[in-house]
């Protein structure tokens, strides 16, 4: 079974993206039966009550908005204030840390030198889950991004970038992870989440990613 194999690779924490047809509480119980703790949840539900209940039922410490794409800074600002912050408020009341997971648009939508990511840092009240691949793809330097609000980047999605721009397993692409991780104290990072959006073999990726992070020197 996949969960048993992940445990054998060395994983002890996971971040679900779906509940695989189970209830969130059933998924949490199943993961824990394999000694895997679902400390984080990737969830795009914009309803504060539903999103929070999913986190509580799963038993996650963190939950992160998984995707958004707007064309103007005003749209990003409204999204932070009207969508993200109400969910953050509900999550906080339930004892869950609510964050935002970026793609590339947050760094490419820019007006007068201000990026959408800057708007999120200013208007959104939660933490940031920094996807390193998407930040680099958007033209950003993750270490420079940390400096914009030190201590706020509680989680990294560790996904590498192939020479052709596509996804790669951590350590097999072009992103300088040792340099980024050397600056980790500035970020405030607490969790590293291995990721490849389109792996040739999901379990092989999971093993490769875990081994890379376990042996990373910086």
Phi, psi and omega in degrees: 000149184301314184297319179296321179294318177300319178298320180293327177294334181124354179294140174234345179231148178219160176236097178294151174249337179219165178258008172056034178083357176268169167286162180297323179292322177296320178296315178301315180296320180295314179299316181294332177293340175257016180060038174244123182262120178281075186288343183221153179227133176262107189217120181267009180296126183266359178274118185305316184292314181294315182298317181293319180297322178299317180294316180296316181295320179289325184089030183277146176277325180239148167222141184228133171300128192266341184194139171202150178209116177232166187256345182227159178293326178298321178294319178295320180296315179297322178298315180297314186285316189267337183249303186291313186295322175298322177293318178302318180298316180294318179298315181300319179297332180266001178084020180250138177274123184253131183226180181237130179257124184272160162242215183267334187298330181298340180254346181260336174279112187217141177222120178054042177081001179254126180267160175302326179296323176298321179297317179297317179299326182280319190262331183275138186267354184264193179271175178244134172256105189272115172276111188293321178300310185290327176297313179296320179297328177280003177091010183264153171262113183306324180295321176293324179298319178305320187292345181288333180198076187302140176088359186261352188261082192282342182220145171246138161266115186263097182226133185266166183240120179291165181300331179273005178093351182277180181287150175217156176293149179308130180090354182249009182237212191252354183282134182275080182295320178305319179295317181295314183290333177297335180261016189299329182297328177294328184284324187087012187300138179244333182222142175245127184243113180290144184203143167213116186294337183214067183286148175294323177218113188298317181288323176298319176299315182301319179290315180299314181297317180296314181297322180297312182292324180295327184257003183295133178245135182208000000 
